[in-house]
Structure formats: structure tokens, C-alpha cells
Amino acid sequence: MRHVREAVRFADAVAFVEGRGVSVFVEIGPDGVLSGMAQQSVASESAVFVPLLRKNRDEASTAVTALGRLHVTGVTVDWARFFEGSGARRVGLPTYAFQRERFWLESVGG
């Protein structure tokens, strides 16, 4: 019960973790409130805060969005395991813009 009676040193805790080299934070809670507060507690502007869930939003799509955001930030995501059993497969994309093939629909006028 000590945590109820005494001051919460949230900013100090976030600064401590950042001082140990952590630059990506994932908030596991019902909304992204702490991510906003933590953003103000770090010295580095490159620190990333990703809430896993958001109030009044679909949990599955919000969690996948969080995974995508973590991925583009440089966090390794095991996408093969994520898509396992879904029937998804990799497809080859052209290395040069459209490789001289047209992919635009033809205009029918009017």
C-alpha cells in the first residue's frame, strides 16, 4: 500500500530507464496516457513511445498498428510468426518503378 500513499516518481523512473540506453517504450495499458506523459520526461527527442491499446479503438488493429510502428522504428518484429497460419505469403515487387509495365487503368472517357 506504500505506492498509494507516497508520491509516484514517474518522470524519474522514465529518465532512469532512458539513462540505461532504452529509447523505445511500449505502453501496455488501456490507453496511451502514460506515453504522452513519458514523452515529456525524456531528454532525447528520438525516444519513441508506442501505446499498445487505445481507448474506444479496435484492439486488434491498434495492436497491429503498434507493431508496425515499432518495426519502422527499428525494433525487430518476427513477421513470419505473426502471419503464421494466415495464408499470407511474400510477393516479389519490381526493383525499378514498374519495370516499364503499365499498371494504370485505361480511361473510358466521360
QUIDA-V490526 format. One line per field, one symbol per residue. phi: phi as a letter, one per 20 degrees, with the letter a starting at -180 (. if undefined). burial: + if it has 9 or more other ideal C-beta (glycine too) atoms within 8 Angstrom, else -. A space follows every 50 residues. Layout:
phi = ???
burial = ???
This chain:
phi = .ffeedfedffffffffffenfcccdedafaeffffffgeddeefefdcc ffccfmcgffffffffffffffeoffdeffffegnenfbfcfdfedgmkm dedefffdnm
burial = ---------++--++-++-----++++-+--+-++++++-++----++++ +++--------++--++-+++-+--------------------------- ----------
